[in-house]
Amino acid sequence: MSEKLTVVMVEPHKAPYAAKIDDELSALQKAVGGYIETVYNGDETIIVCNEEGKLKGLEGNRRIRGGASVIAGTFFVVGDDGENFRSLNESEVVR
């Protein structure tokens, strides 16, 4: 049985919310609707989004990097533990 990760899920047109996702590739892919891509935030958290979101024409969700890039489709934010993902702690979930 896989471990559960505490993440912040961000769907288009919805407020972000805390969620639990199984820490296995198929569950991560299901959460974003396809192959995953990681975007490092520089603050010990990672955005995990659909690698082909823009190519598939998914709806724009949020702008990142000062508005220079748009993430398309549902994504989630998870903790960075070096080579692995980790659950977000309480303070990371609320910011």
N, C-alpha and C positions, 0 to 999 in steps of 0.2 A: 504494500500500500504506500502511495506517495505522500509526501509531506504537503501540507497546505501552506500557501503563501498569502499573506495579507497584502493587498494591493489597493490602489485607488483607480477605479474604473472610470473612464471618460468617454461617454457616448455623445454623438452629435446632438445638439439641442437639449441636452440634459445636464443637470448639475452633477459634478463628480461625486462618487460615493465609494465607501470602503467595501471591499469584497474579498472573498477567499477563492483561490484558484489552486488546483492541484499542480504541484511542481513537476510536471512532465510535459514533454514537447507537444503531444496531441492536445492537451488541455490549454496550453498557452496559445497554440494556433487557433483552436476553437474560439477562444476569447476575443481574438482580433479578426477572425474570419479568413485566415489564410497564413501563408508563410510569415514568420516573424522577422522584424528588423529591430535592432536596438539603437537608441539614441542616448548618449551619455549626457547627463545634465551638469556634471561637474560638482555635484553636491552629494555624492554617495547615493544618488537615485538614478534610475534608468527608465526611459520611456520605451515601451514595447508596443510596436504598431505593426500593421499589415505592410509587408515589404512591397506589395504591388498595389497598394491602395489608390494611388494616383493613376496608375496605368489602367486599373479596373473602373476608374471613374467614380470611386466612392466619394461621398460628400466630404468637403473640407470640414475639419473639426476644430482645430486650434492652430494658431500661429506660434512659432517658436523662433528662438534666436533673433529677437528684436523684430519679428515680423517678416524675416527674410525667407522663411520656409513654412509650409503648411503641412500638417499631418492630416491625412484623409482617412475617414472611417473611425471605428472604435479603437481606442488604445488604453493601456494601463501603465501606471507608474509603480515600479517595484524597487526594492533596495539593491544596492551593488555590494557584493561580497567578494570582490576580486574576480575569480573565474566563475562564480555562481551567482544566482539571484538569492536574495534573502527577503524575509518579510519586512515591511515598513514598520517602524516603531510608532507609538502614539503621536509623537510630535511631528513626524513626517506625514502622517495621515491627515492631520488637521491643517497643515500649511498649504 
